[in-house]
Amino acid sequence: MRNKLFTMATLLSGLFVCALTAQAQDSVELPKPAMAADADSAVLQTNGQQDTPDIRPLAGAQNLSIGSQSTSHSFLLPSFGVVTQAQLNPYSSSLANSPSLISATYLSGRLGVNKISRQSELLVDYLAGGGFSSYSGLGNSVIQSLDFAETIHSGRWSQLFGEQFSYLPASSFGFGGLGGLDGLAVGLGNVGSTPGFRQDILPNQSIMTNGAPRISNTATAQTTYALGYRSSLTFGGSYGTLHFIDGGLQNSSTANFRGGYNYLLSPLNSMAVSYGFSRLMLSNSPQRMDDHSVQLSFARRITGRLSFQVGAGPDFQIFRAPLAGPRTVFTWALYSALVGTYQFRHVEAGFNYSHGLTGGSGVLPGAKTDELSGRLGRAFGNWKGSLYMGYSRNQALQQTIINANAIAPQSWFAAAQVSRGFVRFGSLFFSYNVSGQSSLAAVCSLPACRTNSLVQTVSVGYNWGLRPIVLE
């Protein structure tokens, strides 16, 4: 029933997006179709500013974007942030020396790099910070995050090399009570762009665990060949790991391969057919899972306004040394993403939804995961209001765990934030977050798994940045 609801919600959101974009066409000049070979000539004039259309392949490893602001300069964008928050009941009150109210402060610095030329595009987004908690059981923590992508164009060929790395003291799902890492420092905004890798190729962390430091890393390589003005072939691979520093939770690694055919239906619409293979491996376990999937994808892009993509298809899973159940399973997989910036209404929106086989977030030895996250923001002069939400459900696999049908942890969070801009890159914000995690007692007895079913967080912070530093 839940899977049907997710599918219906995704299809309805697609119809909603198409209705909005039909309205938006009246006020937006249609961009020229652009494949990798025509990247230099694809520029759109929007509200007096030049925007470069997004030419990322639909069958590739990156999320589609609304494009970027065209500039003749490459630049560095440094920024800094401080956040103080109070959490109510973040841990089980039955634990000894576990206070019901915990305060924490995060200090962070961020550096964005955009280096764009006719032949290449280098995007880097690096965040470093530290957290200081009043709870001795949690102590101090370190935060590291790096998103890197370089795309090189040569005639009909285009190569992508990328990496996404993070070192966090807790799950990245709603991290810090702010809807994710972006709340800890000034983002790149519409001055630059970030690599934006697809959620379904990254190690999944959608089960909330606190006080469990972990390293997540995914390296990606991809090549695209333009067959002509409308069509191209994309082939790529990635290798991702999720490693827990203190042990106890399940480490995992995943090798992925993807190949696909991209076709431009019109200046705004494109489609792709892709095949994906992934091998999921668990540390200290004989279980290994192979996943074969075929997806038909559709995308709609309006430069500077909106991008929407959805892909779905059959999924064939093969389990090695299963404890119970069939060795092979035939099911389905789906991935969908929306990014929207309605400048004429001062509204920004985005969501991601994925359904498929994951590593189980360190708690389960593999899981069938549904994950949904979204954001909505609206500007009111110097003020901006934002809403964040996320929901996940991880169904245990009968091939890897006993009584799997009765084990399906659910996590969710919702956050509201109000911020006021100062000068160009500074902002003061206030936020309220509430999150929940169903009991993990049946599968995990570690302290990191003893989270309360309801946690509330109030935060106040200030972010400020410097002017972009022009490189050339």
Secondary structure, DSSP 8 states (H G I E B T S, - for coil): -HHHHHHHHHHHHHHHHHHHHHHHTTTS-------GGGGGG--EEETTEEEE-----TTSSB---S-EE--S--EEEEEEEEEEEEEES-B-TTSTT--SEEEEEEEEEEEEEEEE-SSEEEEEEEEEEEEEES-TTT--EEEEEEEEEEEEEETTEEEEEEEEEEEESS-STTGGGTTSGGGGS---TTTS----B-GGGS----S--SS--EEEEEEEEEEEEE-SSSEEEEEEEEEEEEEETTSSS--EEEEEEEEEEEEE-SSSEEEEEEEEEEEEEETT-S-EEEEEEEEEEEEEEETTTEEEEEEEEEEEEEEES-SSS-SEEEEEEEEEEEEEEETTTTEEEEEEEEEEEE--TTTSSSEEEEEEEEEEEEEETTEEEEEEEEEEEEEE-TTTSTTGGG---EEEEEEEEEEEEETTTEEEEEEEEEEEE---TTT--SGGG-B-S-EEEEEEEEEEE---EE--
